[in-house]
């Protein structure tokens, strides 16, 4: 079974954690625009004549990187993928339309989490620069003192950038999610549960959609 899975939801909903698990358990390619862009923060995109000349500047402000850049990343990744889980894209209705022209999806997961919970999760998130592992100042403190001392906050997890990212989500990404409401693979998942409970709902949803089709 190599389903084509899209996972959508606001920043901080747990898309990264859950999509990593989906990819592992189902043996799927994990395609994530956030990670792809973080590895290409300094890319010269001045030819697009947008507000900034590199992806990193959009990201640090919590704004969306221009569609042309992300559409190309996803098109190239999908080209070589069989089954996949796509995370972080599409983030606006135009990207949803572009994706529609690239592939057919089997499952569309929409993770729901309240804004207040997202702010707590994101502003408290810290990253280990050596391993890339995520922690949280309250909910997930590392046992190892050395790890705790080297944790850093992502530039876009500051309060100001987080508020902006959530505003961008509500204005641009929510309308894109709406477009999938009538998709036969569409399932809403309660993202406020524990990661294991969310996983269990996701696993059941994927099996239900793939076996039911
Ligand atoms: P993420 O790790 O998914 O929260 O993405 C981090 C940042 O990368 C976002 O705040 C955007 O600046 C940028 N980004 C990721 N995916 C996209 C996308 N599909 N369209 C535009 N910008 C994106």
Boltz pocket constraint, residues with backbone or C-beta under 6 A from the ligand:
constraints:
  - pocket:
      binder: B
      contacts: [[A, 11], [A, 33], [A, 34], [A, 35], [A, 37], [A, 55], [A, 58], [A, 59], [A, 60], [A, 62], [A, 63], [A, 64], [A, 65], [A, 66], [A, 67], [A, 70], [A, 87], [A, 88], [A, 89], [A, 90], [A, 91], [A, 95], [A, 156], [A, 165]]
      max_distance: 6.0
